[in-house]
């Protein structure tokens, strides 16, 4: 019974140490660093408000261009998604239609292929036949 109690006690103390270490080293230090960076950037911007260097202006322009490019890519992706959804819907509708009448769907495909070959073949025969008869 004493062994179980000691194991439980060690487990609890280990968890307490782990949680306290995470709170000390993990969360607070990153927030402090972010706050320090914000303070430094604020002081720099306040000192250079009146005088923006050429480099800062170019960086701002490049940043704006970068944002525009990202927005354009997002718009293109959304258009592509919409198109693919429309294609999927059309294909789904087409696949549903032939499934209702499988026999007519299969024969229409074969007939359309045969008629294309027949038309091209007949036009060649007609052209050749017309030339020989004249």
Secondary structure, DSSP 8 states (H G I E B T S, - for coil): -HHHHHHHHHHHHHHHHHHHHIIIIIIHHHHHHHHHHHHHHHHHHHHTSS---HHHHHHHHHHHHHHHHHHHHHHHHHHHHHHHHHHHHHHHHHHHHHHHSHHHHHHHHHHHHHHHHHHHHHHHHHHHHHHHH-
